[in-house]
């Protein structure tokens, strides 16, 4: 029970805290309009053009915090509130996603590794969910042992992916914090609001890694315990 609490429950609680934190900080800075009145779409375009990127399409997508960069189709997608918005939160998110486009252009190694892992992650993610939700009912059986091994393999892929994601996301945020004031999109004294938004978002990536690692260690402990019983 203690092992479950340390490796599963605490990471889940940290993940919930990270989600609450990013939502609170984002909503706060969404209300603070930048003095330059530049929209997120305009900021993203300016950041990419400065880096010599002209072949990435900036599109508006539905949803809340659905912003992302698609390196395969070279699309930078911004949610409506960030595409049209002029808030510090909108500018931070837009510049962050532009940071990913710059990473692709300069051949940022960790982004390449992350993209290489994507096909395996698409298989591992549902396998991990199935094992963590239903595997407990089969512990002690032959099928349970197979499920544990499957879960370990899937979680190993997810943990490596989440680990690689950390420098990718941190680097994109670093680039955003540099580009926005240097381009004159925000004043230096507006940077704290942008930084607060991006730093809060970084917590969610850290929480995802801790959760994957905790689950992996928990399944390894169960598997090792089963072997001792054999």
Secondary structure by P-SEA (a helix, b strand, c coil): caaaaaccaaaaaaaaaaaaaaaaaaaaaccccccccccaaaaaaaaaaaaccccccccccccccccccccccccccccccccccccaaaaaaaaaaaaaaaaaaaccaaaaaaaaaaaaaaaaaaaaaaaaaccccccccaaaaaaaaaaaaaaaaaaaaaaaaaaaaaaaaaaaaaaaaaaccccccaaaaaaaaaaaaaaaaaaaaaaaaaaaaaaaaaaaaaaaac
